[in-house]
């Protein structure tokens, strides 16, 4: 199997683990920086180049698109979809997961339990917003340019007051959510191919702004309850992701999903659980390719087809060559 991983660098820990796992299973792997991929599109062709060299065929694509390259990276993913290449996460699913409020709206409208959540353009009414979600502790998320974001768990109103100046300076779109109270759990579930393959309890660092809750957190292996498992699997299916990190809080046995990640970190969970999670992802890639070769119908969310009429692209003419074929591995 020829695997293409879209990632800014092969040195990123999760990307490196995927490469290692794929090669250990006898597959050929290339890592492409999506911002270095060029695209050509007309009525008859949807071609891809890397440093002006025509890319050879690939059997499956694993997108690991960074927040800072989201728009261009998504276009690259969709270009592979137009070529009929199976995707482990397509543009629709990634987009749904990255728009945090719309993702929560999707889940709530389909009966998935979520924590109390409010969103505003500024932090000026922070005290009132905290009351709307039941008081501290709360999870504060900032969304800013290029969808870069910060997250902070605030245990007290005093910590919120101390963070207010930083919050006002870091972003406009602000989400405040109910968070774990005494006796509750913060849980990360890895879902691959519709199966909850691993779970950890997360104990994040409090009152510090970080890129993700995993940064600096202590992770402990966790055996999921059936409600937790069902919530995570249903969430991944609704969002349309083959590979998803589903974050939930458990309040007195009732799981509430508060975020979905389309490019979940693997290495931290592997260290905490002792499981080969990269291998689970590669195994799902193998299954998707087998389904495609057998002609089995793939769900629309898995195929990544956008709009109607794309079936005609299966008969695309050969792409024009710009440079030497092959691209960089």
N, C-alpha and C positions, 0 to 999 in steps of 0.2 A: 504494500500500500504506500502511495506517495502522499505524505502529509505536509500541508502548508500551515504554519502558525503565523498569524499576523500579530506582531508584537514589536514595541519600540526597540528591544534589545534581547538577544539570546542570553544575556547575563542576568536578566530579571529572574528571581528565584523560581517562581511558578513556571515561567517559560522554560527554564533550564530543566526542570523536573519533567515537563511534558516531552521535551526532546529526548532526555535520557530514557524515559519509559517507552517511547515509540521505537527508538533504536534497539532497545533490549528485546522488543517483540519482532524485530526483523524488518522494520519499516524504514523507508527513506524519508528524511525530514529536512525541510528548509524553513528558516525563520526569515520573514520579510518585514521590514519596517514599513507600515502602511503608507507613511508620508513619502516614501521613496518609490511607490508604485505609480506608474502612469497608466491612464485609461484612454482607450479610443472607442468611440461609440457612434454608429450611424444606423440606418434602417436595417442593415444586413449583418453588422458585425458588433461584437462586444469583446474587445481585446484588452489584454493586460501586459504591461511592460515593467521591467525593473532596471533602472538606470539605462533606459532606452533600449533594452534588450527584450525581445519577445519572451514571455514566460512560458516554459513548457507546461504540459498538462499536469494537473494535480488531481488526486482522487477525493480529497476531503480537506476542508479548511476549518481551522480552530481559531476564531477571532479572540484576541486579547487586546481590545482597542482602549487606549488610554483616554482619560477624560479630556486632556488637552488637545487631542487630535480627533475628537469625536465626529465632527461633520465630514472631514475628508476620509477618515477611516471607515465610516459607515458607507460612503459611496464605493469604496474599494470592496467591502463585503458584498454589497449589492451587485457589483460587477461580476464577481464570482458566481452569485446566484443566477444571474442572467445567462451564464455559461453552463448552468445546470449542475454545478458542483455542490454536493451535500455540505451543509454547514452545521457546525455545532454552535448554535445561536445565530439567528438571522437578525437583520436590521430592525424588524418590527419588535422583536423581543428585547433587544438591547435598548432601543429607544424607550419602550415602556418602562423598563427598569430604571433608566437614568432620569426620567422625569418623575421625581419622587412623589409629588402631590397627585399627579394623574395616575400613577401606579396605585396609590392608596385608594383613589376614587374607583378605579377598576375593581380592585379587590373588594371594597365595601359594597359596591353595587352587585357583586356576585355572591354575597353572603359570607365572605371571609371576615373573621373578627380582626379588627385592628385597634390599636390604642387610640385614646382621645388625641386629636391632632388639630392644630391651628396653624395658619400660614398668614404672613403679613409682609408688606414691602419694607418695613423698618422695624427696629427694636424699641421704638418709642413707647409702645403700649405693652412692654414686656410683662409688667406685673399683672395686668389684666389677662394677658394670654396664659400666664401660668395658672391663674385661677380657673380658666376654662378647661384645663386638662387635669384639674384635681390637685394642683399644688406640687411642690417639689417632693422628690427629685424629678427632674425633667431632662429630656434629650433635646438639645438645641442644634439644629442643622442650618448651615449657611450655604446657599447656592450663589455662585458668583461667576464672573466672566469665563467663557469656555467651559462652563459647568464644573470648574474646580470647586471644591467644597471643603468645609471644615465641620467638625462635629465635637460636641462637648456634653458631658454629663454633669449637670449642676445639682448638687445635693441640698443647697440652702439658698435662700433669697440673698444672703450676703455674698455668696459666690457669684450669683447672677449680677449683683450690683458691681462687683469688682470686674466682671467681664464685659460690662455694658459698653465701655469705651472701645474695647477691641472689637466687639461685635458690630458696632456702628461703623467702624473703619474697614471691616472686612467684606461686607456684602449687603445686599438689599433684600433679596428674597430670603425669608426666615421661616423655618418650620420648627414648632415646639411640640413635643410629644410626651405623653405620659411615659414614665420609665419605671424600672423595677423598684418596688418598695420592699420592705423587710419580708423575707420569706419567699420572694419571687425569684425568677430565673431570667437571665439574658442568655438566649440560645442561638447559635449559628448552626444551620443544617445545610449540608451539601447535598443537592439533588442532581443526579445524573441519569438522563434517559427515563425520567419518571419514577426513579427510585431514590429514597433517602439513604445514601451510602455511608454517611458519617455525621456525627453531631458533637458539639462541644458546648460546655457552659463557659461563658465569657465573663470575666471580671475586669472591666476596663478601668483605666486610671481616671479618677474623678477630677473635675474642675480644671481640666487642661484641654485646650483646643488641639485637635489632631486631625489628620486627613481621614482616617477611618477609626472605628472603635477598636479594631484589632491592634492598632499601633500601641505597643506597650502594655497590652492587656495580658492577663493570665488566662490560659485556656485549659480546661479540664475535660477529659472524655465524658460523654454523657450517653446513657441509654434512653432513647426516646420513648415517651408514652405514645399510645396509639393516636390520641388527639393531636399531639405535636407532629407526628409523622404525617398524618392526613393533611394538616394545615400546610405543611411545607410542600408536599407533593402537589396539592391542588393549586397552591400559589404559583409554583413554577409552570404548571400547565396553563393557567389563566394568562400569565404574562407571556407565555410562548417561548420558554427557554429550555434547551436540552441540558445545559449546565447552569446551575444557579446556586448562589449562596443566599439562603432565606434566613433572615434575622427575625426572631420573635421574642416576646417576653411571655412568661408563663405566670399568670396571676391566679392562684388557688386552683390550679389544674386546668385553666382556660388559656390556651395559647392565643396570642395576639400578634399578628405579623406587622412589623414596623418598617421593614426595608427589604429590597431584593437587589442582589448584586449579580450582574451578568458576567463578570470576570473575577470570581472569588479567588482569594489567595489560597493556595494549596499547601505550601510548605509548613505554615504554622499549624494547620489542622493535622497534617501528617505527623509532625513531631508530637502533638498532643495525643493522638489516637493510636499511633503506630501502624496505620493503614497506608497502603499504596493507593492514594487517591488519584494521582496522575495516571496510574494504570487503569483506573475505572473510566477516566475520560477517554483514553485511547481505545479501550474496549468498546465504548459507545460509538466512537468514530468508525471502528471496524464494522459494527452492526449497521450503522447508517449506510455505509458503502455496500454492504451485502444486500440490504433492502433495495438500494438503487439499482444494483446489477441484476437482481431478481425481478425487477419491474414491479416490486410491491409498491402500492400507493403510499406516499408519504403525506403526513398532515401538512396543510398549507403553512403552518407556522414553522415546520421544520425545513421545508424547501426554501423558504425565504422569498417566494414569488410575490412581487409587488404589482398590483393592478391586474387587469385582464389582458389577454392577447400575448402573453410572454411565451406561450408554447411555440410560437413561430421562431423564436430565437434558437430552438434546438437544431434548426437547419441553417445556422449561420455559415457564411462563406469563410474561408481561411483568412486569418488576420494578416494585414500587411506587415512586413518586417521593416523595422526601423534601424536596428543594429544587429549585432551577432546574436543568434538565438541562445537561449539557455538561462540567462539571468544569473545573479549571484546566489549561491546557496546560503 
